[in-house]
Amino acid sequence: MTDVNYETWKREVEDNLIILPQIESKIGLENVDAIARHPLTTAMAVGPYDLAADLGICWQPEHPLLHSSIERVRAAGKAVGKNMWMIGSLPDLMRRGFNFICVGEAAMTLQSTLATMVAQAKQP
C-alpha cells in the first residue's frame, strides 16, 4: 500500500478480505444478529463441536438444541443476505440447505493425503 487513504485501504485490503465470525458459544448465539449485520462480516460460520460443548450437549451432533442453534445462526445470516459456512458431511449439509461448505479441515486433509501417498508408495 502506497498511501493511507481509506479508499486505497478498502481497495487493497478490505475488498479482498473474508471475515467469517464463527459462532461457538451461547454468547455468540446471543449476539448472532448483530454479528451477522456487521458490514465486515462476509458470511457466518459455526463451530458445531465447540458450540455443542458450550451448550452442554457435547458429542451429541443430532441433538435438537444444536440443530436449532445452528439454524439460528443460518437464519441471522440469511436475513441480511449472507451465507453460512460449516464443516461437516457434504451431502448432509447440502440436504440441509447449506451452500458455503468446508469439505475438509486442513490437518485432516493433509493426514488423508499423506496416508494415501504412503499406501501408494508401499504398492509393488
NORHU-V69092 format. One record per residue. N is the residue number from 1. RES is the residue in one small letter. SS is DSSP state (H for helix, E for strand, C for the rest). PHI is phi as a letter, one per 20 degrees, with the letter a starting at -180 (NA if undefined). D_CENTER is the distance of its C-alpha to the mean C-alpha in Angstrom with 1 decimal. Layout:
# NORHU-V69092
N & RES & SS & PHI & D_CENTER
N & RES & SS & PHI & D_CENTER
This chain:
# NORHU-V69092
1 & m & C & NA & 29.5
2 & t & C & e & 33.2
3 & d & C & b & 33.3
4 & v & C & d & 31.5
5 & n & C & f & 31.7
6 & y & H & g & 28.6
7 & e & H & f & 28.7
8 & t & H & f & 28.7
9 & w & H & g & 25.8
10 & k & H & f & 23.8
11 & r & H & f & 24.8
12 & e & H & e & 24.3
13 & v & C & c & 21.2
14 & e & H & f & 19.3
15 & d & H & f & 19.7
16 & n & H & d & 17.8
17 & l & C & e & 15.2
18 & i & C & d & 11.5
19 & i & C & c & 10.0
20 & l & E & d & 6.5
21 & p & E & f & 7.7
22 & q & E & d & 5.8
23 & i & E & e & 8.3
24 & e & C & c & 10.1
25 & s & C & b & 13.7
26 & k & H & f & 16.4
27 & i & H & f & 16.8
28 & g & H & f & 13.4
29 & l & H & f & 14.2
30 & e & H & f & 17.6
31 & n & C & d & 16.4
32 & v & H & f & 13.5
33 & d & H & f & 15.9
34 & a & H & f & 17.0
35 & i & H & f & 13.6
36 & a & H & f & 12.8
37 & r & H & f & 16.3
38 & h & C & g & 16.3
39 & p & C & f & 17.4
40 & l & C & e & 15.3
41 & t & C & f & 12.0
42 & t & C & e & 10.9
43 & a & E & b & 8.1
44 & m & E & e & 6.4
45 & a & E & b & 3.2
46 & v & E & c & 4.9
47 & g & C & d & 6.6
48 & p & H & f & 9.1
49 & y & H & f & 11.7
50 & d & H & f & 12.1
51 & l & H & f & 12.0
52 & a & H & g & 14.6
53 & a & H & f & 16.6
54 & d & H & f & 16.8
55 & l & C & e & 17.9
56 & g & C & n & 20.6
57 & i & C & c & 19.6
58 & c & C & g & 18.4
59 & w & C & m & 18.6
60 & q & C & c & 18.9
61 & p & C & f & 16.0
62 & e & C & d & 18.2
63 & h & C & f & 19.3
64 & p & H & g & 19.7
65 & l & H & f & 18.5
66 & l & H & f & 15.0
67 & h & H & f & 14.9
68 & s & H & f & 16.3
69 & s & H & f & 13.9
70 & i & H & f & 10.8
71 & e & H & f & 13.1
72 & r & H & f & 13.9
73 & v & H & f & 10.5
74 & r & H & f & 10.5
75 & a & H & f & 14.2
76 & a & H & f & 13.9
77 & g & H & f & 11.8
78 & k & H & f & 14.2
79 & a & H & f & 17.1
80 & v & C & d & 16.7
81 & g & C & m & 15.8
82 & k & C & d & 12.1
83 & n & C & f & 9.7
84 & m & E & c & 6.5
85 & w & E & d & 3.5
86 & m & E & b & 4.0
87 & i & E & f & 6.4
88 & g & C & q & 9.9
89 & s & C & f & 13.1
90 & l & H & g & 13.2
91 & p & H & f & 16.3
92 & d & H & f & 15.2
93 & l & H & f & 12.0
94 & m & H & f & 14.2
95 & r & H & f & 16.9
96 & r & C & e & 14.9
97 & g & C & n & 14.3
98 & f & C & f & 10.8
99 & n & C & c & 11.2
100 & f & E & c & 8.2
101 & i & E & c & 7.6
102 & c & E & e & 7.2
103 & v & C & e & 10.8
104 & g & C & a & 11.4
105 & e & C & e & 10.8
106 & a & H & g & 13.3
107 & a & H & f & 15.9
108 & m & H & f & 15.9
109 & t & H & f & 16.4
110 & l & H & f & 19.1
111 & q & H & g & 20.8
112 & s & H & f & 21.0
113 & t & H & f & 22.4
114 & l & H & f & 24.9
115 & a & H & f & 26.0
116 & t & H & f & 26.7
117 & m & H & f & 28.6
118 & v & H & f & 30.6
119 & a & H & f & 31.5
120 & q & H & f & 32.7
121 & a & H & f & 34.7
122 & k & H & e & 36.5
123 & q & C & f & 37.6
124 & p & C & f & 41.3
